Amino acid sequence: MRSCRVIDEHGAEPWRDPARPVAERVDLLLGAMTLDEKVAQLGSRWVGNDMSDEEPAPADEGETLNVAPMADVFAASGTIALEEASRNGLGHLTRVYGSVPLTPAQGAAELIRQQRIVIGNSRLGIPALVHEECLTGFTTFGATVYPAAIAWGATFDPDLVERMAAAIGRDMAALGVHQGLSPVLDVVRDYRWGRVEETIGEDPYLVSMVGTAYVRGLQSSGVLACLKHFAGYSASRGARNHGPVPMGRRELLDVIFPSFETALREGGAASVMNSYSDVDGVPAGSDRWLLTEVLREQWGFTGTVVSDYWAVPFLATMHETAADMEDAGAQALTAGIDVELPDTVGFGPGLLTRVPQEAVETAARRLLTQKVSLGLLDEGWTPEASVAGADSVELDSAGNRALARELAERSIVLLEPGDVLPIAPATGRIAVVGPCAGDPQTFMGCYAFPNHVLPRYPEAGLGIAVPTAAEALRAEFGGAEIVHEPGCAVLGNDRTGFAAAVAAARDADLCVAMVGDLAGLFGRGSSGEGCDAEDLRLPGVQADLLDELLATGTPVVVVVVSGRPYALGGVHERAAALVQAFMPGEEGGAAIAGVLSGRVQPSGRLPVQIPRHTGGQPGTYLQPRLGAEKSEISNLDPTPLFPFGHGRSYTSFEVGELRISAAEVPTDGEFTVSVRVRNTGERAGDEVVQLYLRDVVAQVTRPVRQLVGFARVPLEAGEAKEVTFHVHTDRTSFTGRDMVRIVEPGSIDVQVGRSAGDLPLQGSVTLTGPVRVVGAGRRLTTPVEVKPAGGLL
């Protein structure tokens, strides 16, 4: 029960007055709170989390697979009742909808129940902020599963991603959710990492533009976006999840930071989540340079920093840089973490004995500012009113599904059409084989609810309709005979299905082989969190299945449905065609079928390279000369099978007439790069025009090319458009030898084309004048204009 409520002379609590400025309301509220109440705002509680009760998944060759990290902390925090956890109030409620399969009405009732406990235990009646996961859509039962984030990158379409995020936000807001733990802005550095599927790609600018669009969309619906994982998580040694990151500060500044800075400055993201990893020995969760000096003092961020789940106790139990949980909490708070998720472990009452009162008050102020801004402390707010529309919300509406279909269609990358794509309508017998042909869960990412939670509830089904690829192909090719044989599972060594699959292919006019990933958690899948790969060979025995299919003599269209790129050098020369689908979501089957039939014009582009060799060659495309070019220095060839930005179409395009506005530009100037792109084929399609720059001579090694601008350009047959990029010299900046970001005078190569490996238009511009130090306010984006252009190329 609450008591001693603080009121003004009019009998009201002044911080509940929406007419007052937010900062004034927060000051008034803080002035009325005890220290214990302020500390309580920095914590959280995850009610209903039962993952620690799972039995480990079966493992090959006697290995044990972990269900989740830090099971000891998991179990300890899970024993605390919500009533006890919120005895002085509570900062966050964790995943009310995302932990067990609940209908919207059931979830809303549970949210009301939990909020009523928090409000009732709080002397001042302060509700908790409710957060959920939303990487492939609202992670709850029955909600639309959109394509994985790596597929967003493949669209090269920020506007479409923004529309998707707005739809996700509307569904979450209708059910009383305040914060979504997305997007992931980690830039891919090693394709073997299990969480590649959660990233947008390997290029900082692509990740920046698409990630910022997601932030805008989600927050336009009133849900706070959370950028993760800050910073360096994607570059762990050996691609091991949570592994140490052997990265120098220059790479951190120039490759890892830009996507976060852009999403904060251009997108206005309200929150940031720390990385689990340590960079050069310093865990991100206790790195004041990272979380305070850079994030707040340099970039001006004023929102909240929330811990990744159990990252605070990780400092003691895993990193071993803290003596105990209280020490871990003190280090994290001092570094700049404001709220501990998903349960309070290190930010308990003992925190006050380890840190100054001002540190607690600063963090509490940030969270309370968000609560006030969200209306949680307005007079008359109730948990019931926050979910008033729960009975009518449709989490997998026709509109959502149409948007999921559009994203899936635009994300599929036609690597090589060969002579068989699109598939002729008269094709008589099509064998559809491979483990991804009949399992709809292969279309979904690790953080999709059917893969993330429902394996613990097999009786619940998927909660949504997800046609398999085989079903979609039957619908697409109504006149053809479709024979489906899985051949093998995604994982494991069972080859007993090979014979039937090979026989089906041998007896068919065409074989569609669908291979790739099944996402899961902590060893339960071939892709996803904690599902890292030893090399880039297709998982299980799928590569062996492909070998036998390709030997039948029947033309084989290979469709890779995956969360990471796999090495296809041994497949490319023998396959009739190659298609890459990056976990395309619930509408993925129809999208793939549409691309194969030609009903859908393929327009996806690779956000990561496709390697040739399974041993991890190449690294990502963003390399200096010694990392990017084949030479006599090493016998290893880093040339990819398909480069970053690559994607084919069923029409043809020409890009020409490069025009650079000036031959010389001062180091604080701007220039434009214009080209004309024309559809030279017989049907409409989208081309993605890509602008790369190369610093010819610099004081540190620089990439041989780096994306600085792109435009997705829709063109009717025969139509031409002019694309103009406005390039500020800030876009050439880099971190110099003294660790200061600079623009350096000298020659800059300008390269325009259709991928990092197809740049037919070459020019240059010379930057003149002194070396210029670039501050935190530098230009982060390259505006682009697209307008009609007459005439022929």
N, C-alpha and C positions, 0 to 999 in steps of 0.2 A: 504494500500500500504506500501511496505517496503522502507526504506531509510537508508542512512548512513551505508552501508554495510562495514564491516571491511575487508580489503584486505592486502596482503603482497606486497613486492616490485615487485613481478612478476604478480600482478593483480589478485591473487587468494586468497580465504579464506583458511588459512592454516589448519584449523580443518577438512576440507573436503579431505585432502590428505590421502588416505589409506596406503601410505607407512610410515607414521609417526606412532609411538606407540600410542595405544589407550589413555593411561594416558596423553601423551603430547597433543593430540588433545583436550581432555577434558579441560586441563588446559588453552589452548589457547582460547577455546570457552568461558569458564567461565570468562576469563580476558576481553573478549569483551562484556559481558552482563551487563546490569544494574541490580540493586537489584530487581526491579519490574519484570524483565524478568526471573530472577532466581526463584522468588516466583511462577510465572506462571507455571513453569515446575513441580511444586508440585501438580497441580490441574488436573481436568478432566471434561469432559462434556458428558452427556448421551442424545443424540438427539433422539427423537422419542419414548421416554419412556412414555407410556400412561396408565400404570397400575393404576395410581391414579385416572383415570376417571371412573374406573369400579364401578358398583353397588355391594354392598355386596351380597354374596351368601346367598340363603335361609338357615335358621337355624331351628333346631328342638326346640319346646317348648319355642318359643319367644326369643331365644338367638340371638345375633348379632355376625356374624363372620367377623373378620377383613380381608380385602383384603391384606394388607401389613402393616408392622410396619412403624411408623413415617410418616404417610400420610401428615402431615403438612410440614415436611422437603422435602418430595417428591415433593409436589406441588410448594413450594417456589423455589427449585433448578430447577424445570422443566420450569420455566417462562423465564429463561435467554437464550437469543439467542446465538448461537455458535459464532457469530461475536463478541459479547460483552464478552463472556467467554474466548475468545482467543486473546483479544486485545494486550496482551504482549507475546503471545505464549500459549502453552498448553502442559501438560505432557502426558495425555492419552485421547483417544477416547474410549468411553464405548459402547460395544455391538452393533456395526453398523449392523451386520448380525443377531444378536440374539434377537431383540426387536419386529420385525414385520415379517410376512411371505414374504420373498423376494427370487427371483431366484438368483443364483450366479452372473449372469450378472447385475441384479438390485442392488444387494448388493455391487458389485464392483463399480458401477457407483456412489452409495451413498458414499462409502468410498472415492472415488476420490473427490467428491464434498466437503466432510467435510475436507479432508486433504488440499485441495486447499484453503479453508477459513483459516485454521490454519496457513499454510505457508504464505499466503498473509498478514495475520495480524501480523506475526512475523517479526520484523526488520531484524533478521538474518536467516529467512527462515527455522526454525527448525520444522520438521514434528512431529506429535504426535505418540506415541506408541499405537497400537490398541490391545485391549484385548477382549477376549470372554470367555464364559463358555464352558467347555468340559468334564463334569463329566461322561456322558453316550455317549460320542461322541461329535462332534462339534454341539453345541446347535444352530442350524439354520434350516430353512425350507428345507426339502428334504434330510437331512443328515442321515446317518446310525445311528440308535439307538442301541447301544451296551448294554449288561447287566449292571445293576446297580453295584456300587462299592462293595456292600456286596456280590454280585455274583463273583466278581474277587477274593475276599477272599476265597470263597467256592471252587474255582479251585485249590488252593494251587499250583499255576503254575505261578511264576513270569515271566518266559520267554514268555509265551503266552500273559500276560498282557503287557509286553514290546512291543511285536509285534502290539497289538491293539493300544497302545498309539502312536507308530510311524505312523500308518495309519491315526489316528486322526490328528496328527501333519502335515502330508503331505497335507491333505485336507485344513487345516487352513492356512498353509504357502502359498499354491497356491492362496489363496484369500487375501493375504496381512495382515494376522493376525500375531502379534508378540508374544503375551502372552496368555496362557491358564490358567484359574483360577481353576486348579486341580493339584494334587489330594487332597482329604480330608484325613488327617492323624489322625483325632480324634479317640481315642480308645474307644469302646463302654463301658459304665459303667452302663447304665440303658436302658433296652430294650424298655421302654415306649417312649423314646425320638423319635420324628418324623423323625429325620435325621439319624437314624440308617442305613437306606438304602443307605445313601451317604458314610458311613464308610466301611472299609475293614474288620472289625471284632473287637473282644474283646481282642485279644492277641497282645501285643506290638511288638513281633517279626514277627508275620504274617503280621501285618500292615506295619512294617518297610520294609520287603522284597518285598512285592507286591507293596507298595507305591513307593519305590525306583526304582523298575523296570518301573513303569509308568513314573516317572521323566526321566529316561534314554531314554525311547522310544520317549516321546514327544520332548525332547530337541535334540534328534538325527535328527529330522526333521526341526530344526531351530526355534522351538517355545519354549519360556521360560515357564517353569513350575512354578506354584505358590502353595506352601504348605499352607493348611488351616485346622483348624483355630487355631492359636497359641495364647493361649493354655488353655485347660481345659473346652472347650465349651460342650463336651459330658457328663459332670458330673453335670449338673445343678440339683438343689434341686427339687424333684418331677418330673424330666424329662421335665420341662417346657422350651420351647424354649427361649433363652436369659436369663434364670433364673440365680440367683446367684449360685456360686459353693462353697459348704462348704467343701473344700478339703485342707488338710494339705500339706505343701511343699514337704514332703517325697513322698507322692503318686504322686504328680506332677512330681517330678524328676524321679521316678522309673517306672511309668506306662505311663504317658502322653508324656514326653519328648523324649524317645528313638526313636520313629518313625520319628520325625522331625529331630533329630540329624543325624540319619542314612541317610535320604534322602538328607540332606545337604552335609554330609561328603562323603558318598559313591555314591550318585547320582548326586551331583553338582547342586542341585536346585538353580535357579537364583532369586527366589523371595519367600516371605512369606507374608501371610495375617493374621492379628490379629483376635483374637476371640472377639465376642460381649460381652462375660460374664465377670463378676468380680469374681476373686478367692479370698476368704477370705476378701472381701470388696474392693479389688483393681481392677478396670477395666483393662483388658488387653491392651486396647488402650491407656492408660496413664501410663503403668507400665514400668519404665525404667529398673528395674531389669530384667524383662522378655525380652524386645525388644532390649536392649543394652548390659547389663552386661552378660546375658547368651548367647543370640543369636550371638552377635558380639565379645565380649571380650573373652568369654570362648570357643565358637565354631568356631570363626574366619570367620563368614559369612560376605561377602562383597557385596551381591546383594541388592535388594530393598525390603523394607517392605511397602506393600500397605494396606490401610485400608479396612476392610470389608465395604460393602455398607452402608454409613451413620453412620459408627461407630464413626467418629469424632464428629458430632453433638449429637450423643447419649450421650456423656459425659455430655452434658448440659441438654438435654431434658429428658433423661431416668435415667441415673445413678445419675444425680444431684451432680456431683463432679466438675463441671465447671460452672462458673457464667453466661457465654454467649458463643456464637459461637466462638468468637475470643479467649476467654480463653480456650475453648475446643481445638481449633487448636494449640495453644501454648503448651498445655499439651501433645497433641499427638506427635507433632514434637519433643519436648524435650525428650519424652520417646523413640522415635526411628522410628516413622512412617514417611516414606519419601514421599508418594504420597497418596492423598485423593481420594477415589472412592465413588460413580460413578460420582459425581458432586462436584465442589468446593463449600464448605460451610464454613468450619473453616479455610482453608488454603488460605484465601483471602489476599488482600493487607494490611489489618490491622495486619497481622501476624508480620510484621516488627517492630511494636511498642511493641511487647510482647516477642520477642525472640532475641538472639544475631544474628548478621549477619552470623556468622560462622555456626550456626545451619542450616540456610537456604542453605548456600553454600554446606555444607556436604551432605544434602539430594539431592540437585540439581546435585551434582557431581555423585552420585550413579545412578540417572536416566539417566543422559547424557552419562555415561559410557555404559549403556545398549543400548542407541540409537546409539552411535558410533559403538559398537560391532556388532549390527544388520545391519549395513550398511546404516542407515537412513541419515547419514550426509556425505556419500561419494559423491564426485563430480559426477553429472549426475543422482543421484537418483531422481526418480519421482514417484508420487502415481500411475500414469498410468502403469509404468513398474512393480510395485509391484503386480499388479493384471492382468498381461498380459495373464495369462492362464485361466482367469475366464470363457471365453466362452466354453472352452473344459473340465472343471473340472466336474467330475461325483461324486457327494457327496454320493451316495448310490450305488457304483459300485458292480459288481459281486464279486470282491475280498474282498471288505468290508463286504458284506453279508456272504461270506464264513467264514470270521474271526469271525463275530458276531455269526454265527451258532456254530463254534468250541467252543467259549467261553461259549455259552449257554449250550451246551451238557456237557462240563466238569464241569459246576457249579451246575448242578442239583444233589441233594442229595437224594439217596434212603435211607430213614430212616428205613423202614421195608418192605421187599418184601412179607412177608406172604406166602400163597400158591398160589396166583393168578398172581404174577408178575414173569417174563414177561407174558403179556396177550397172551393166546393161539390164533393162527391165526384162529382157527375154531370157536371162540366165535361168536355166532349168532347175538345177539341184545345187544348193549351197550347204556345205557343211560348216556349222558354227561350233567351234571347239575351243577348249581352254577354260581355265577355272573362273575367268571373269565374265564368261558368257552367260552363266546361269545363276550367279550370286549377286543380288542387287547391292549387298553391303560393300562390294568392291568399288562401287561408285562414290562411297562416302568417306570423309576424312575421320581422323581419330577423335575429333571433338564433335562429330555428329552424334546425337543422342542414341541412335541404334547401335553404334559401335562403341560409344563411350560408357553407356550405362546399361543398355538392354542385355548385353551378354550375361548379366547377373539375374535377369528376369526373362528367361526364354519363353515362358508362357505368354508374355505380353505381345509377341510378334514384333513388327517394326513400327507400328503406330501410324504409318503412312503407306500409301500405295507407291511402290517402286517397281515398275516393270523391268524385267531382266533384259539384257541385250538380245538374247535369243527370242524372247517374246516381241521385242520392238522390231527385230528384223523380220519376223513372221508378218507383223502388221505392215511393215514397209514394203515388203516384196510379196504381196498377196498371191501373185501368180507363180511363185517359185516354190519348190519343195525345200523346206528348211529341216535339216537333220542336226540335232544337237547332241554332242558328246563332250563332257568336261575334260576327259583325258587325265587330269590330275588335280590336286588341290593347289592352292597358292603356296603353301608351306608343306614340308614333309618330303619323304622319299618314296611314296607309293606310286609305282608305275603300272599298277594293274589295269588302269583305264587307258593306257597308251594304245593297245591293240584296237579297241573299238574306235577311238578317235582317228587313228591312222586309216583304218578301213573306211570310215565315213568320208575322210578327205580324199582317199584314192577313188572312191566311187562317185565323187561330186564333180561338177563343172568348175566350181570355185570353192575355196576354203577361206573362211574368216577365222583367224586364230586370235583369240582374245586372252592376253596374258598380262600379268602385272602384280598388283599389291592387294592386300586386305589389311586395312588399318586397324590398329588396336593399341592397347596401353601396356607398357612395361613388359615386352616380350610376348604379348598375346597376338601380335600381328607382324607383318613384314615391313610396315611403315607406321609412323606415329610416335608419340612420346615414349622414349625408352625402347624403341624398336630400331636400333641402328644396324647398319649393314657392314659386313666384313669387306665386301667389294661390290662392284656394280654389275654382277651377273644377276639375271632374273632369279627371283627367290625359288627355293625348292628345286624341283626337277623340270621347271617350265622350259628352260633352255634346251634340255634334252628332248622334250616333247616337240618343240619347234624344229629341232634338227630332223626328227623323223617325219614331221609333216612336210617340211621343205623337200624331203627326198622322195615324196610320192609322185612328183611330176605334175600334180595339180597346182594351178596358180594359187598362191597363199597370200592373202591380205593380212598383215600383222597389225593388230590394234593393241597398243600398250596402254593399259588403264592403271595409272600409278601415281604415287605421291612424290616420287623422285625420278630423275632420268636414269635409265639403265643403258649399259653399253650394248649397242646393236651392230657393232662392226661385223660380227659373224653372220648377221641376219640380212643386212642391207643388200648385199649383192645377190642373194638368192630369193628374197621376197618379191612378190609381184607388186606390192605397194606397202607403205608404212604410214601409220596414223598414230599420233600421241594424244591421249585423252587424260588430262590430269584430274582424276577424281571428280567427275562432272556432276555429282549430286543426284537427287531423286529423278530428274528428267534426263539423266545421262544416256539411258538406253535409246530413247527416241532421238536424241541429238546425234549420237553416233550413227544410228541407222540412217538418219537424214543426210549426214555427210557422205556415207558410203553410197547412198543411192543418187546423190547429186541434188536432192531436194533442198538441202542446205548448202549454201556456198561456204566452203571452209575459209575462215579468216583469222584463226588463232595464230599467234607467233610465240616462239619459244622464250619463256622467261628464264630458262636455264639451258645450257648447252646439252646436246646428246653426245655422250662420250663414244669413242670408238672401242676403247679397251676396258676390260673389266677391272683392271688394277687401279682405277682412279684417275687415269689420264683422260682429259686434262683437268687442271683446276678450273676455276671459273674464268670467264673471258677477260676479266679485268686484271691484266698482267702487264708488267714491263717486258721489254724485248726478250730478255733471257728466260722469261717464263711463258712466252707466247709463241715463239718461233722455233721450228725445227732447225737444228744446226749440227755441225760436226762435234760440238762440245759434248753432247749426250746422245746416246742411242735411243732415248725415249722421245717419241713424237707427240707433242702436246696438241696437235691439230684435232679439233673435235670432228665427229662424224657429221653433225649438223650444228651450226653456230647459233649463238644467242641472237634472238630476233627473227630466226628463220621460220618460214611458213609458206606453203604453196597454195594455189587456188585452182579452180576450174576455169578461170579466165586468165588473161595475161595483162601485165602492166609494163609501162615504160616510165622511167623517171629521168628527166633531162633538164637542160637549160639552167644549170647552176649559175646563180648570180649572188655575189657577195658585195655588200653596199660600199665597202671601202677596202683599199689595200693596206692602209695603216690606220690604227685606232689607238688612242692613248690608253694607258693602263687603267684609267677610270672611265672609259668610254663604252660604247655600244655599237654593234653592227647587226645587220640583217643578213640572213641566208635564205634565198628563195629558189625554189625548183618548181617545175611543172610535172605533174603526174597524170598519166592518161591510161584509161582502160582500153587496151588494144584488142581485147577479145570480144566474144559474142554474147556475153551475159554479164549482168551487174555483179559487182563485188566490192570488197573493201581492201584497200592497200594501206599498210602501215609504213609511212615515210619516217625514216630514222636519221637523226643528225648526230654525228660523232665528232669529237675533237681530239687532237693529239698535240701535246706540247713537245716540240721537236728537240729542244735542249733545255734542261732545267737543272736546278741545283741538287735535286734528288731524283731518283728514277721515277718515271711516270708511265702510266699505261700506254700501250701502243694505240689504243683507241678507247674512248669512254663516251657512253650515251649522254647527251645533254639536252635532247629534245626529241619528241615524236608526235605524230599525228595520225590518227585513224581516219582515212579518207574514203567515204562511200562514193562509188562512181558507177554510173550506168555504162552500158557498152558504148564505146567510142567517146565517152565524156572525158574532159580534161579539167583539172583544177590547179590553181597556183597555191603553193604552200610556202608561207613565210615565217621563219623563226626569228625572234628578236633576242639576240644574244648579248647580254651584258658581260663585260669582262670579268665580273665576279665569278662567272661560270667557269672560268679557267683557273680559279684559285686553288691552292693546295697548301699543305703544311710544310714549311721550309725546314732547313737544318736546325734552326733555333726554336722549332716547335711553334712558330707563329704563322698564321695563315696569311698568305701573300698572293698578289698578282704580279707576275714577273714579266718584264719586257722580253720580246723575242718572237719567233715565228710559231704560229699555230696552224697546223693542218686542219682543214675543214673537209669532212667526208660525209656524203649523203647517199643513202641507198635503202635496201630492203632488209638487211640484216648486218650483223657485225662482220660477216664474211662476204657480203655482196654490196660493195660500196663503189659503184662505178663513177660517181661524181666526186672529183677531188679539186680542192682549191686551197688557198691559204690566206691568212691575214697576219700582219705584223703588229704586235703590241709595242708601243713606243712610250718613252718617258721613264720615270724612276720606278723601282720596286715599290709597290703599294701594299701596306698592311691593311687587311680586310677584317673588319670587326664583326660582331655578332649580328649586325643588321644587314649583312650582305644579301644580294639577290640569290634566291634559292631555286628559282624556276625559270624556264624559258618559254615565254608566251608565244603562241603560234596562231597564225591566221590562215584560214582556208577559204578561198573564194573561187568562183567560176573563172575559167580561162578558155578563151576561144582559140581556134586554129589547131593545127596538128604539130606534133613534136618533130 
